[in-house]
Amino acid sequence: MNRRFGVIGGDRRQAELARLLRADGCSVVTYGLRQWKCGGEGTLEQAATAKIVVLPLPLCKGDGVLNCQDEPLPTAELFRHLDPSQTVLAGQVQPAQRREAESRGIELLDYFRREELTVANAAATAEAAVQIAMERLDRTILGMNCLVVGFGRIGKLLSCRLHGLGGRVTATARKPADLAWIRAYGYAAMETGKLDGGLQNFGVVFNTVPSLVLDDTLVAQLPPDCLCVDLASVPGMDLSAAEARGLPQVWARSLPGRLVPCTAAQVIRDAVYHILEERGDPA
């Protein structure tokens, strides 16, 4: 394989991605990954001249700022280094960044929209969430009442893993069909918008919904030793209220990049290859 990649910004996932691409025989120049010593570090200009440019997941860590450990880099400035002849891939592209790229004739291909990636990422997140909980609990999950808020990809896989460890799982959803599936899997079901009065017995609560669900009023109903784990990119729990009440709590976002970066990198690499193959980009 003789593809030439520029891997720009991100966390250890992108550093591991650069290693994997190089092991596959690709030429790789990186920028913004120096602290992980993945090799091939160059300037932004050098990385941005590659035929295929891979940007991070998520693309931004702030409003219009590239997700990069080095100095802040506005995405508008980054796109000025790219041109329409390149294949540019990124994860979780927001509308503002898509418009910035399109204004320069650049198509941003969002690899996080690939179902094979989002499912694998959800599986990694669920496994890492269990690890986070077990490290912070002083009891076993076996026999514990566990609440999973939201029954999307992560909620489904996390509920399965908790159930496999012997936890007594309750999952929440808004749609009747999802509530039916929760019951079909053998879990207890609650409507996400009707949690008031039903939170007194949980030892751990995992939120997967990226909008506020557990506000101060609901957090106050949790037992005093309940562990609160928010997995959403935008908190769905009032963690400051949990902290004020002395509840153990953690905002555990971006778990694949922090806890299982090698697996996360493999998933991104495979998704990138699938996109390139479908577009007919030659090896």
Sequence and secondary structure as in RCSB ss.txt:
>XXXX:A:sequence
MNRRFGVIGGDRRQAELARLLRADGCSVVTYGLRQWKCGGEGTLEQAATAKIVVLPLPLCKGDGVLNCQDEPLPT
AELFRHLDPSQTVLAGQVQPAQRREAESRGIELLDYFRREELTVANAAATAEAAVQIAMERLDRTILGMNCLVVG
FGRIGKLLSCRLHGLGGRVTATARKPADLAWIRAYGYAAMETGKLDGGLQNFGVVFNTVPSLVLDDTLVAQLPPD
CLCVDLASVPGMDLSAAEARGLPQVWARSLPGRLVPCTAAQVIRDAVYHILEERGDPA
>XXXX:A:secstr
   EEEEESBSHHHHHHHHHHHHTT EEEEES GGGT S B  HHHHTTSSEEE  SSSEEETTEE BSSS  BH
HHHHTT  TTSEEEESS  HHHHHHHHTTT  EEEGGG HHHHHHHHHHHHHHHHHHHHHH SS STT EEEEE 
 SHHHHHHHHHHHHTT EEEEEESSHHHHHHHHHTT EEEETT  TT  TT SEEEE  SS  B HHHHTTS TT
 EEEE SSS SB HHHHHHTT  EEE  SHHHHH HHHHHHHHHHHHHHHHHHHT   
